[in-house]
Amino acid sequence: MEVDFAIKALLTAIAGGLVTLNGKLVYDGIKSYKYRKNGTDRRQHKTEKECNKDMNKQTEKFSNKISEVHARIDDSVNKIGEVGEGVSFIRGKIEGVLDQIKK
């Protein structure tokens, strides 16, 4: 279980990096954003309320991505568990056959 938690934490950090790298907005201080337009940086000063609204949108997008990553991880862990059970079942059958051959 500790390994699962470590994997989730690692993938969460990776997903966070991807979300911020792919975002068009780069947070620059409390009341200003830096936009990339036509190869030049332009500053737009916004009120604190507007900044908070934009940050809430970004946070919601980020949390949606994180929950999506967690769902994928859980799905993968379940599939790995099913494969492990299948392998142990097959291994048991093979060992049973080998035991019969030895006798």
Secondary structure as the mmCIF struct_conf table of DSSP 4:
data_model
#
loop_
_struct_conf.conf_type_id
_struct_conf.id
_struct_conf.beg_label_comp_id
_struct_conf.beg_label_asym_id
_struct_conf.beg_label_seq_id
_struct_conf.end_label_comp_id
_struct_conf.end_label_asym_id
_struct_conf.end_label_seq_id
HELX_RH_AL_P HELX_RH_AL_P1 GLU A 2 ASN A 22
BEND BEND1 LYS A 24 LYS A 24
STRN STRN1 VAL A 26 TYR A 27
BEND BEND2 GLY A 29 LYS A 31
STRN STRN2 SER A 32 LYS A 37
TURN_TY1_P TURN_TY1_P1 ASN A 38 GLY A 39
STRN STRN3 THR A 40 HIS A 45
HELX_RH_AL_P HELX_RH_AL_P2 GLU A 48 LYS A 102
#
